[in-house]
Amino acid sequence: MKKATIFGAARMDKNCKEYLDTIEIGRILAKKEYILHNGGYGGVMEASAKGIKEENGKSYGFTCQSFGYTTANKYITETVICL
């Protein structure tokens, strides 16, 4: 089982080049049958999960209870809540 991990800025414009490029990276990873692990929140993490989901791939979003917000973005397949 191949896994890729992507963490990055949680806040960014959904029309910026970096966000759009990261969606494409997610698509490529899914096509290569990688499972995505990321922080589960917005920005780069959301974009990569979106690309994975668009290609029917799987993603794990690792959220953090100590942040006070454990809900992952809507593209995450499975949420893992950490302390």
N, CA, C and O atoms as a CHARMM CRD file, in Angstrom:
* protein
*
  332
    1    1 MET  N      0.83700  -1.16700   0.00000 PROA 1      0.00000
    2    1 MET  CA     0.00000   0.00000   0.00000 PROA 1      0.00000
    3    1 MET  C      0.89500   1.24800   0.00000 PROA 1      0.00000
    4    1 MET  O      1.73700   1.41500   0.88200 PROA 1      0.00000
    5    2 LYS  N      0.70700   2.10300  -0.97900 PROA 2      0.00000
    6    2 LYS  CA     1.50200   3.32500  -1.09400 PROA 2      0.00000
    7    2 LYS  C      0.77200   4.47000  -0.39800 PROA 2      0.00000
    8    2 LYS  O     -0.44300   4.62000  -0.52800 PROA 2      0.00000
    9    3 LYS  N      1.52800   5.26800   0.33800 PROA 3      0.00000
   10    3 LYS  CA     0.95500   6.40000   1.06100 PROA 3      0.00000
   11    3 LYS  C      1.73700   7.65700   0.74900 PROA 3      0.00000
   12    3 LYS  O      2.95000   7.61700   0.54600 PROA 3      0.00000
   13    4 ALA  N      1.03000   8.77400   0.71200 PROA 4      0.00000
   14    4 ALA  CA     1.65600  10.08100   0.53900 PROA 4      0.00000
   15    4 ALA  C      1.11400  10.99800   1.62900 PROA 4      0.00000
   16    4 ALA  O     -0.04800  10.89000   2.02200 PROA 4      0.00000
   17    5 THR  N      1.95000  11.88900   2.10600 PROA 5      0.00000
   18    5 THR  CA     1.54700  12.84100   3.14200 PROA 5      0.00000
   19    5 THR  C      1.74200  14.25700   2.62700 PROA 5      0.00000
   20    5 THR  O      2.79600  14.60500   2.09600 PROA 5      0.00000
   21    6 ILE  N      0.69900  15.06800   2.79500 PROA 6      0.00000
   22    6 ILE  CA     0.77300  16.47100   2.36900 PROA 6      0.00000
   23    6 ILE  C      0.24800  17.34800   3.49600 PROA 6      0.00000
   24    6 ILE  O     -0.89100  17.19800   3.94000 PROA 6      0.00000
   25    7 PHE  N      1.09200  18.26500   3.95100 PROA 7      0.00000
   26    7 PHE  CA     0.69200  19.29000   4.90400 PROA 7      0.00000
   27    7 PHE  C      1.08000  20.62800   4.30200 PROA 7      0.00000
   28    7 PHE  O      2.05000  20.72100   3.55000 PROA 7      0.00000
   29    8 GLY  N      0.33600  21.64500   4.62800 PROA 8      0.00000
   30    8 GLY  CA     0.66100  22.96700   4.11200 PROA 8      0.00000
   31    8 GLY  C     -0.28200  24.00400   4.67100 PROA 8      0.00000
   32    8 GLY  O     -0.99100  23.75700   5.64600 PROA 8      0.00000
   33    9 ALA  N     -0.28500  25.15600   4.05300 PROA 9      0.00000
   34    9 ALA  CA    -1.11700  26.26700   4.50900 PROA 9      0.00000
   35    9 ALA  C     -2.58000  25.85700   4.58100 PROA 9      0.00000
   36    9 ALA  O     -3.11100  25.23800   3.65900 PROA 9      0.00000
   37   10 ALA  N     -3.22100  26.20900   5.68500 PROA 10     0.00000
   38   10 ALA  CA    -4.62800  25.85800   5.87300 PROA 10     0.00000
   39   10 ALA  C     -5.56900  26.91300   5.29200 PROA 10     0.00000
   40   10 ALA  O     -6.75100  26.64800   5.07200 PROA 10     0.00000
   41   11 ARG  N     -5.04500  28.09200   5.05000 PROA 11     0.00000
   42   11 ARG  CA    -5.89300  29.17300   4.51900 PROA 11     0.00000
   43   11 ARG  C     -5.28200  29.69200   3.21900 PROA 11     0.00000
   44   11 ARG  O     -4.16100  30.19800   3.19400 PROA 11     0.00000
   45   12 MET  N     -6.04000  29.55300   2.16200 PROA 12     0.00000
   46   12 MET  CA    -5.58700  30.10000   0.88200 PROA 12     0.00000
   47   12 MET  C     -6.77400  30.25500  -0.05100 PROA 12     0.00000
   48   12 MET  O     -7.80300  29.60300   0.12500 PROA 12     0.00000
   49   13 ASP  N     -6.62900  31.10100  -1.02100 PROA 13     0.00000
   50   13 ASP  CA    -7.65900  31.35100  -2.03200 PROA 13     0.00000
   51   13 ASP  C     -7.82500  30.10100  -2.88800 PROA 13     0.00000
   52   13 ASP  O     -6.84600  29.54900  -3.39000 PROA 13     0.00000
   53   14 LYS  N     -9.05800  29.66300  -3.04900 PROA 14     0.00000
   54   14 LYS  CA    -9.32200  28.44200  -3.82100 PROA 14     0.00000
   55   14 LYS  C     -9.09800  28.61800  -5.32700 PROA 14     0.00000
   56   14 LYS  O     -9.17600  27.65300  -6.08700 PROA 14     0.00000
   57   15 ASN  N     -8.82400  29.83100  -5.74300 PROA 15     0.00000
   58   15 ASN  CA    -8.53300  30.07800  -7.16200 PROA 15     0.00000
   59   15 ASN  C     -7.05400  30.33600  -7.41700 PROA 15     0.00000
   60   15 ASN  O     -6.65800  30.57400  -8.55800 PROA 15     0.00000
   61   16 CYS  N     -6.23000  30.29300  -6.36800 PROA 16     0.00000
   62   16 CYS  CA    -4.80700  30.58100  -6.57200 PROA 16     0.00000
   63   16 CYS  C     -4.11300  29.37000  -7.21100 PROA 16     0.00000
   64   16 CYS  O     -4.59800  28.24100  -7.13300 PROA 16     0.00000
   65   17 LYS  N     -2.99100  29.63300  -7.82800 PROA 17     0.00000
   66   17 LYS  CA    -2.24500  28.60800  -8.54800 PROA 17     0.00000
   67   17 LYS  C     -1.86300  27.44000  -7.64800 PROA 17     0.00000
   68   17 LYS  O     -1.96300  26.28400  -8.05800 PROA 17     0.00000
   69   18 GLU  N     -1.42800  27.72800  -6.43300 PROA 18     0.00000
   70   18 GLU  CA    -0.99200  26.66700  -5.52500 PROA 18     0.00000
   71   18 GLU  C     -2.13300  25.72000  -5.17100 PROA 18     0.00000
   72   18 GLU  O     -1.94300  24.50500  -5.12900 PROA 18     0.00000
   73   19 TYR  N     -3.31100  26.27000  -4.91800 PROA 19     0.00000
   74   19 TYR  CA    -4.47600  25.43900  -4.59100 PROA 19     0.00000
   75   19 TYR  C     -4.82300  24.54800  -5.78800 PROA 19     0.00000
   76   19 TYR  O     -5.00300  23.34000  -5.63700 PROA 19     0.00000
   77   20 LEU  N     -4.91500  25.14300  -6.95500 PROA 20     0.00000
   78   20 LEU  CA    -5.27200  24.39200  -8.16500 PROA 20     0.00000
   79   20 LEU  C     -4.21800  23.34500  -8.51900 PROA 20     0.00000
   80   20 LEU  O     -4.55900  22.24300  -8.95000 PROA 20     0.00000
   81   21 ASP  N     -2.95000  23.68000  -8.34000 PROA 21     0.00000
   82   21 ASP  CA    -1.88300  22.70900  -8.58900 PROA 21     0.00000
   83   21 ASP  C     -1.96400  21.53300  -7.61600 PROA 21     0.00000
   84   21 ASP  O     -1.70100  20.39000  -7.99000 PROA 21     0.00000
   85   22 THR  N     -2.32600  21.81900  -6.37800 PROA 22     0.00000
   86   22 THR  CA    -2.40500  20.75500  -5.37900 PROA 22     0.00000
   87   22 THR  C     -3.58600  19.82400  -5.63800 PROA 22     0.00000
   88   22 THR  O     -3.51400  18.63900  -5.31100 PROA 22     0.00000
   89   23 ILE  N     -4.65600  20.32900  -6.20900 PROA 23     0.00000
   90   23 ILE  CA    -5.75100  19.44200  -6.64000 PROA 23     0.00000
   91   23 ILE  C     -5.20400  18.45300  -7.66300 PROA 23     0.00000
   92   23 ILE  O     -5.48800  17.25700  -7.59900 PROA 23     0.00000
   93   24 GLU  N     -4.42600  18.96100  -8.59700 PROA 24     0.00000
   94   24 GLU  CA    -3.84300  18.08900  -9.63100 PROA 24     0.00000
   95   24 GLU  C     -2.88900  17.06700  -9.02600 PROA 24     0.00000
   96   24 GLU  O     -2.86100  15.91500  -9.45900 PROA 24     0.00000
   97   25 ILE  N     -2.11700  17.47200  -8.04200 PROA 25     0.00000
   98   25 ILE  CA    -1.23300  16.52300  -7.35600 PROA 25     0.00000
   99   25 ILE  C     -2.06200  15.40900  -6.72100 PROA 25     0.00000
  100   25 ILE  O     -1.69000  14.23800  -6.80400 PROA 25     0.00000
  101   26 GLY  N     -3.16500  15.75800  -6.09700 PROA 26     0.00000
  102   26 GLY  CA    -4.06000  14.75400  -5.52200 PROA 26     0.00000
  103   26 GLY  C     -4.58800  13.78900  -6.56600 PROA 26     0.00000
  104   26 GLY  O     -4.63200  12.58000  -6.33800 PROA 26     0.00000
  105   27 ARG  N     -4.98300  14.31900  -7.70100 PROA 27     0.00000
  106   27 ARG  CA    -5.47100  13.45600  -8.79700 PROA 27     0.00000
  107   27 ARG  C     -4.39100  12.47400  -9.23800 PROA 27     0.00000
  108   27 ARG  O     -4.65700  11.28500  -9.41900 PROA 27     0.00000
  109   28 ILE  N     -3.18400  12.97200  -9.40800 PROA 28     0.00000
  110   28 ILE  CA    -2.06500  12.11600  -9.83500 PROA 28     0.00000
  111   28 ILE  C     -1.80700  11.02100  -8.80500 PROA 28     0.00000
  112   28 ILE  O     -1.62500   9.85700  -9.16000 PROA 28     0.00000
  113   29 LEU  N     -1.79200  11.39900  -7.53200 PROA 29     0.00000
  114   29 LEU  CA    -1.57500  10.40200  -6.47600 PROA 29     0.00000
  115   29 LEU  C     -2.64500   9.31500  -6.50700 PROA 29     0.00000
  116   29 LEU  O     -2.33100   8.13200  -6.37900 PROA 29     0.00000
  117   30 ALA  N     -3.89500   9.70700  -6.67600 PROA 30     0.00000
  118   30 ALA  CA    -4.98400   8.72200  -6.72800 PROA 30     0.00000
  119   30 ALA  C     -4.82500   7.79300  -7.92800 PROA 30     0.00000
  120   30 ALA  O     -5.01600   6.58300  -7.81000 PROA 30     0.00000
  121   31 LYS  N     -4.47900   8.35300  -9.06800 PROA 31     0.00000
  122   31 LYS  CA    -4.29100   7.52600 -10.26300 PROA 31     0.00000
  123   31 LYS  C     -3.14900   6.52800 -10.08600 PROA 31     0.00000
  124   31 LYS  O     -3.16000   5.44900 -10.67800 PROA 31     0.00000
  125   32 LYS  N     -2.16200   6.89900  -9.26300 PROA 32     0.00000
  126   32 LYS  CA    -1.01900   6.01100  -8.98800 PROA 32     0.00000
  127   32 LYS  C     -1.29800   5.10500  -7.78100 PROA 32     0.00000
  128   32 LYS  O     -0.41500   4.39000  -7.30800 PROA 32     0.00000
  129   33 GLU  N     -2.55500   5.15300  -7.29200 PROA 33     0.00000
  130   33 GLU  CA    -3.04900   4.30500  -6.19800 PROA 33     0.00000
  131   33 GLU  C     -2.39400   4.58700  -4.84800 PROA 33     0.00000
  132   33 GLU  O     -2.16300   3.67100  -4.05900 PROA 33     0.00000
  133   34 TYR  N     -2.09900   5.85000  -4.59300 PROA 34     0.00000
  134   34 TYR  CA    -1.60900   6.26200  -3.28800 PROA 34     0.00000
  135   34 TYR  C     -2.79900   6.56800  -2.38000 PROA 34     0.00000
  136   34 TYR  O     -3.84500   7.01600  -2.84900 PROA 34     0.00000
  137   35 ILE  N     -2.63800   6.33000  -1.10000 PROA 35     0.00000
  138   35 ILE  CA    -3.58400   6.77400  -0.07900 PROA 35     0.00000
  139   35 ILE  C     -2.99600   8.04400   0.51400 PROA 35     0.00000
  140   35 ILE  O     -1.81600   8.08800   0.86200 PROA 35     0.00000
  141   36 LEU  N     -3.81400   9.06600   0.62700 PROA 36     0.00000
  142   36 LEU  CA    -3.36000  10.36000   1.12000 PROA 36     0.00000
  143   36 LEU  C     -3.54800  10.46000   2.62700 PROA 36     0.00000
  144   36 LEU  O     -4.59500  10.08400   3.15400 PROA 36     0.00000
  145   37 HSD  N     -2.53400  10.96600   3.31800 PROA 37     0.00000
  146   37 HSD  CA    -2.61200  11.32100   4.73500 PROA 37     0.00000
  147   37 HSD  C     -2.30800  12.80800   4.81700 PROA 37     0.00000
  148   37 HSD  O     -1.28600  13.26900   4.30700 PROA 37     0.00000
  149   38 ASN  N     -3.19700  13.55800   5.46100 PROA 38     0.00000
  150   38 ASN  CA    -2.90900  14.97600   5.64400 PROA 38     0.00000
  151   38 ASN  C     -3.60300  15.51200   6.88200 PROA 38     0.00000
  152   38 ASN  O     -4.23200  14.75700   7.62400 PROA 38     0.00000
  153   39 GLY  N     -3.49100  16.80200   7.10400 PROA 39     0.00000
  154   39 GLY  CA    -4.05500  17.41300   8.30100 PROA 39     0.00000
  155   39 GLY  C     -5.56400  17.50000   8.31500 PROA 39     0.00000
  156   39 GLY  O     -6.15600  17.75100   9.36400 PROA 39     0.00000
  157   40 GLY  N     -6.19700  17.30000   7.18300 PROA 40     0.00000
  158   40 GLY  CA    -7.64800  17.24900   7.14500 PROA 40     0.00000
  159   40 GLY  C     -8.36900  18.57400   7.12700 PROA 40     0.00000
  160   40 GLY  O     -9.59200  18.60400   6.99300 PROA 40     0.00000
  161   41 TYR  N     -7.65300  19.66300   7.25700 PROA 41     0.00000
  162   41 TYR  CA    -8.31800  20.96300   7.30200 PROA 41     0.00000
  163   41 TYR  C     -8.36100  21.59700   5.90700 PROA 41     0.00000
  164   41 TYR  O     -8.44500  20.87300   4.91500 PROA 41     0.00000
  165   42 GLY  N     -8.30700  22.89700   5.80800 PROA 42     0.00000
  166   42 GLY  CA    -8.46400  23.58800   4.53800 PROA 42     0.00000
  167   42 GLY  C     -7.17300  23.77400   3.77200 PROA 42     0.00000
  168   42 GLY  O     -6.17300  23.11100   4.04600 PROA 42     0.00000
  169   43 GLY  N     -7.20100  24.68000   2.80800 PROA 43     0.00000
  170   43 GLY  CA    -6.02700  25.05900   2.03600 PROA 43     0.00000
  171   43 GLY  C     -5.41800  23.91100   1.25200 PROA 43     0.00000
  172   43 GLY  O     -6.11700  23.20500   0.52600 PROA 43     0.00000
  173   44 VAL  N     -4.11300  23.72600   1.40100 PROA 44     0.00000
  174   44 VAL  CA    -3.37700  22.68900   0.67700 PROA 44     0.00000
  175   44 VAL  C     -3.93600  21.30200   1.00600 PROA 44     0.00000
  176   44 VAL  O     -4.02100  20.43700   0.13400 PROA 44     0.00000
  177   45 MET  N     -4.31500  21.10000   2.27200 PROA 45     0.00000
  178   45 MET  CA    -4.83300  19.79200   2.68200 PROA 45     0.00000
  179   45 MET  C     -6.17800  19.51000   2.02000 PROA 45     0.00000
  180   45 MET  O     -6.43000  18.38800   1.57900 PROA 45     0.00000
  181   46 GLU  N     -7.02400  20.50300   1.95000 PROA 46     0.00000
  182   46 GLU  CA    -8.31500  20.35800   1.27000 PROA 46     0.00000
  183   46 GLU  C     -8.12000  20.09800  -0.22600 PROA 46     0.00000
  184   46 GLU  O     -8.76600  19.22200  -0.80200 PROA 46     0.00000
  185   47 ALA  N     -7.23900  20.85500  -0.83500 PROA 47     0.00000
  186   47 ALA  CA    -7.01000  20.72100  -2.27600 PROA 47     0.00000
  187   47 ALA  C     -6.50300  19.32700  -2.62900 PROA 47     0.00000
  188   47 ALA  O     -6.97000  18.72700  -3.59700 PROA 47     0.00000
  189   48 SER  N     -5.56600  18.81200  -1.86500 PROA 48     0.00000
  190   48 SER  CA    -5.04000  17.47000  -2.15900 PROA 48     0.00000
  191   48 SER  C     -6.11800  16.41200  -1.97100 PROA 48     0.00000
  192   48 SER  O     -6.21500  15.47400  -2.76200 PROA 48     0.00000
  193   49 ALA  N     -6.93000  16.55900  -0.92300 PROA 49     0.00000
  194   49 ALA  CA    -8.02300  15.60500  -0.68700 PROA 49     0.00000
  195   49 ALA  C     -9.08400  15.70400  -1.78700 PROA 49     0.00000
  196   49 ALA  O     -9.67300  14.69400  -2.17300 PROA 49     0.00000
  197   50 LYS  N     -9.32200  16.89300  -2.28100 PROA 50     0.00000
  198   50 LYS  CA   -10.28600  17.08300  -3.37700 PROA 50     0.00000
  199   50 LYS  C     -9.82100  16.32900  -4.62400 PROA 50     0.00000
  200   50 LYS  O    -10.60500  15.62400  -5.26000 PROA 50     0.00000
  201   51 GLY  N     -8.55000  16.48400  -4.96500 PROA 51     0.00000
  202   51 GLY  CA    -8.01500  15.77600  -6.12900 PROA 51     0.00000
  203   51 GLY  C     -8.10100  14.26700  -5.96700 PROA 51     0.00000
  204   51 GLY  O     -8.45700  13.55500  -6.90600 PROA 51     0.00000
  205   52 ILE  N     -7.77400  13.77900  -4.77300 PROA 52     0.00000
  206   52 ILE  CA    -7.87700  12.34100  -4.48700 PROA 52     0.00000
  207   52 ILE  C     -9.31600  11.87400  -4.67700 PROA 52     0.00000
  208   52 ILE  O     -9.56800  10.86800  -5.34000 PROA 52     0.00000
  209   53 LYS  N    -10.25500  12.61000  -4.09100 PROA 53     0.00000
  210   53 LYS  CA   -11.67300  12.21700  -4.15700 PROA 53     0.00000
  211   53 LYS  C    -12.19300  12.23600  -5.59300 PROA 53     0.00000
  212   53 LYS  O    -12.97200  11.36400  -5.97900 PROA 53     0.00000
  213   54 GLU  N    -11.77600  13.21000  -6.37600 PROA 54     0.00000
  214   54 GLU  CA   -12.23000  13.30400  -7.77000 PROA 54     0.00000
  215   54 GLU  C    -11.81900  12.07200  -8.57800 PROA 54     0.00000
  216   54 GLU  O    -12.45000  11.74900  -9.58500 PROA 54     0.00000
  217   55 GLU  N    -10.77600  11.39300  -8.14300 PROA 55     0.00000
  218   55 GLU  CA   -10.31400  10.17700  -8.83200 PROA 55     0.00000
  219   55 GLU  C    -10.65300   8.91600  -8.03500 PROA 55     0.00000
  220   55 GLU  O    -10.06300   7.85700  -8.24500 PROA 55     0.00000
  221   56 ASN  N    -11.62100   9.05000  -7.11100 PROA 56     0.00000
  222   56 ASN  CA   -12.10400   7.92600  -6.29700 PROA 56     0.00000
  223   56 ASN  C    -11.02700   7.28600  -5.42900 PROA 56     0.00000
  224   56 ASN  O    -11.07100   6.08700  -5.15700 PROA 56     0.00000
  225   57 GLY  N    -10.06300   8.09200  -4.99700 PROA 57     0.00000
  226   57 GLY  CA    -9.02500   7.60800  -4.09800 PROA 57     0.00000
  227   57 GLY  C     -9.45600   7.74100  -2.65000 PROA 57     0.00000
  228   57 GLY  O    -10.57000   8.17500  -2.35600 PROA 57     0.00000
  229   58 LYS  N     -8.56400   7.36400  -1.75200 PROA 58     0.00000
  230   58 LYS  CA    -8.85000   7.38700  -0.32100 PROA 58     0.00000
  231   58 LYS  C     -7.91600   8.35400   0.39100 PROA 58     0.00000
  232   58 LYS  O     -6.73200   8.45300   0.06800 PROA 58     0.00000
  233   59 SER  N     -8.47700   9.07100   1.37500 PROA 59     0.00000
  234   59 SER  CA    -7.67800  10.00900   2.16200 PROA 59     0.00000
  235   59 SER  C     -8.02500   9.90200   3.63700 PROA 59     0.00000
  236   59 SER  O     -9.17200   9.66400   4.01200 PROA 59     0.00000
  237   60 TYR  N     -7.01200  10.08300   4.45300 PROA 60     0.00000
  238   60 TYR  CA    -7.17300  10.16300   5.89800 PROA 60     0.00000
  239   60 TYR  C     -6.81700  11.58000   6.31900 PROA 60     0.00000
  240   60 TYR  O     -5.74300  12.08000   5.98600 PROA 60     0.00000
  241   61 GLY  N     -7.71200  12.22200   7.04500 PROA 61     0.00000
  242   61 GLY  CA    -7.45500  13.54700   7.57500 PROA 61     0.00000
  243   61 GLY  C     -7.19900  13.45300   9.06500 PROA 61     0.00000
  244   61 GLY  O     -8.07200  13.03100   9.82400 PROA 61     0.00000
  245   62 PHE  N     -6.00700  13.84400   9.48600 PROA 62     0.00000
  246   62 PHE  CA    -5.62100  13.79600  10.89000 PROA 62     0.00000
  247   62 PHE  C     -5.89500  15.16000  11.51200 PROA 62     0.00000
  248   62 PHE  O     -5.12600  16.10300  11.32100 PROA 62     0.00000
  249   63 THR  N     -6.99300  15.26100  12.25700 PROA 63     0.00000
  250   63 THR  CA    -7.33700  16.51600  12.90800 PROA 63     0.00000
  251   63 THR  C     -6.85700  16.46900  14.36000 PROA 63     0.00000
  252   63 THR  O     -6.49300  15.40900  14.86800 PROA 63     0.00000
  253   64 CYS  N     -6.86200  17.61500  15.01100 PROA 64     0.00000
  254   64 CYS  CA    -6.27200  17.70200  16.34400 PROA 64     0.00000
  255   64 CYS  C     -7.27300  18.25800  17.35300 PROA 64     0.00000
  256   64 CYS  O     -7.74200  19.38900  17.22500 PROA 64     0.00000
  257   65 GLN  N     -7.58900  17.45100  18.35000 PROA 65     0.00000
  258   65 GLN  CA    -8.54700  17.84600  19.37900 PROA 65     0.00000
  259   65 GLN  C     -8.08800  19.10000  20.12100 PROA 65     0.00000
  260   65 GLN  O     -8.91500  19.92700  20.50300 PROA 65     0.00000
  261   66 SER  N     -6.79500  19.24800  20.32500 PROA 66     0.00000
  262   66 SER  CA    -6.29700  20.41300  21.06600 PROA 66     0.00000
  263   66 SER  C     -6.49800  21.72600  20.29800 PROA 66     0.00000
  264   66 SER  O     -6.41800  22.80200  20.89000 PROA 66     0.00000
  265   67 PHE  N     -6.75600  21.64900  18.99500 PROA 67     0.00000
  266   67 PHE  CA    -7.08500  22.84600  18.21000 PROA 67     0.00000
  267   67 PHE  C     -8.51000  23.30800  18.48900 PROA 67     0.00000
  268   67 PHE  O     -8.87300  24.44500  18.19000 PROA 67     0.00000
  269   68 GLY  N     -9.32500  22.40500  19.07000 PROA 68     0.00000
  270   68 GLY  CA   -10.71800  22.72800  19.35800 PROA 68     0.00000
  271   68 GLY  C    -11.65100  22.49900  18.18600 PROA 68     0.00000
  272   68 GLY  O    -12.84000  22.80300  18.27800 PROA 68     0.00000
  273   69 TYR  N    -11.14500  21.97700  17.10100 PROA 69     0.00000
  274   69 TYR  CA   -11.95400  21.74800  15.90500 PROA 69     0.00000
  275   69 TYR  C    -11.48400  20.45700  15.25400 PROA 69     0.00000
  276   69 TYR  O    -10.36900  20.38200  14.73800 PROA 69     0.00000
  277   70 THR  N    -12.34700  19.43400  15.28100 PROA 70     0.00000
  278   70 THR  CA   -11.92300  18.12300  14.78900 PROA 70     0.00000
  279   70 THR  C    -12.61900  17.69500  13.50000 PROA 70     0.00000
  280   70 THR  O    -12.37100  16.59800  12.99900 PROA 70     0.00000
  281   71 THR  N    -13.48000  18.54000  12.96300 PROA 71     0.00000
  282   71 THR  CA   -14.17400  18.19400  11.72600 PROA 71     0.00000
  283   71 THR  C    -13.24700  18.41200  10.53000 PROA 71     0.00000
  284   71 THR  O    -12.70900  19.50100  10.33100 PROA 71     0.00000
  285   72 ALA  N    -13.07700  17.35900   9.74600 PROA 72     0.00000
  286   72 ALA  CA   -12.21700  17.44500   8.56000 PROA 72     0.00000
  287   72 ALA  C    -12.97100  18.08600   7.39900 PROA 72     0.00000
  288   72 ALA  O    -14.19500  18.21300   7.43400 PROA 72     0.00000
  289   73 ASN  N    -12.23200  18.48500   6.37900 PROA 73     0.00000
  290   73 ASN  CA   -12.87400  19.06000   5.19100 PROA 73     0.00000
  291   73 ASN  C    -13.73600  18.00700   4.49100 PROA 73     0.00000
  292   73 ASN  O    -13.58300  16.80900   4.73000 PROA 73     0.00000
  293   74 LYS  N    -14.62000  18.45400   3.64600 PROA 74     0.00000
  294   74 LYS  CA   -15.62900  17.57700   3.04100 PROA 74     0.00000
  295   74 LYS  C    -15.07000  16.55400   2.06200 PROA 74     0.00000
  296   74 LYS  O    -15.80400  15.66300   1.63600 PROA 74     0.00000
  297   75 TYR  N    -13.80500  16.64900   1.69300 PROA 75     0.00000
  298   75 TYR  CA   -13.22800  15.71800   0.72700 PROA 75     0.00000
  299   75 TYR  C    -12.50300  14.54600   1.38600 PROA 75     0.00000
  300   75 TYR  O    -12.14500  13.58000   0.71300 PROA 75     0.00000
  301   76 ILE  N    -12.28900  14.62500   2.68000 PROA 76     0.00000
  302   76 ILE  CA   -11.59100  13.56900   3.40700 PROA 76     0.00000
  303   76 ILE  C    -12.46200  12.32000   3.47100 PROA 76     0.00000
  304   76 ILE  O    -13.66100  12.41100   3.73500 PROA 76     0.00000
  305   77 THR  N    -11.86900  11.16100   3.23200 PROA 77     0.00000
  306   77 THR  CA   -12.59000   9.89500   3.27500 PROA 77     0.00000
  307   77 THR  C    -12.79400   9.42700   4.71800 PROA 77     0.00000
  308   77 THR  O    -13.87700   8.97100   5.08500 PROA 77     0.00000
  309   78 GLU  N    -11.73700   9.54600   5.53300 PROA 78     0.00000
  310   78 GLU  CA   -11.81400   9.09800   6.91700 PROA 78     0.00000
  311   78 GLU  C    -11.03500  10.05800   7.81400 PROA 78     0.00000
  312   78 GLU  O     -9.89400  10.41600   7.52200 PROA 78     0.00000
  313   79 THR  N    -11.67700  10.46600   8.91200 PROA 79     0.00000
  314   79 THR  CA   -11.04300  11.37800   9.86200 PROA 79     0.00000
  315   79 THR  C    -10.43700  10.60500  11.02000 PROA 79     0.00000
  316   79 THR  O    -11.05600   9.69000  11.56400 PROA 79     0.00000
  317   80 VAL  N     -9.22100  10.98200  11.39100 PROA 80     0.00000
  318   80 VAL  CA    -8.54100  10.43400  12.55200 PROA 80     0.00000
  319   80 VAL  C     -8.32300  11.60700  13.50200 PROA 80     0.00000
  320   80 VAL  O     -7.63000  12.56600  13.16500 PROA 80     0.00000
  321   81 ILE  N     -8.92100  11.52600  14.69300 PROA 81     0.00000
  322   81 ILE  CA    -8.81500  12.62300  15.65600 PROA 81     0.00000
  323   81 ILE  C     -7.66100  12.33300  16.61600 PROA 81     0.00000
  324   81 ILE  O     -7.64800  11.31600  17.31000 PROA 81     0.00000
  325   82 CYS  N     -6.70500  13.24200  16.63700 PROA 82     0.00000
  326   82 CYS  CA    -5.54000  13.12800  17.51700 PROA 82     0.00000
  327   82 CYS  C     -5.74000  14.06600  18.70500 PROA 82     0.00000
  328   82 CYS  O     -6.56900  14.97500  18.67100 PROA 82     0.00000
  329   83 LEU  N     -4.96100  13.82300  19.75100 PROA 83     0.00000
  330   83 LEU  CA    -5.07000  14.67400  20.94700 PROA 83     0.00000
  331   83 LEU  C     -4.32200  15.91500  20.77400 PROA 83     0.00000
  332   83 LEU  O     -4.29800  16.75300  21.67500 PROA 83     0.00000
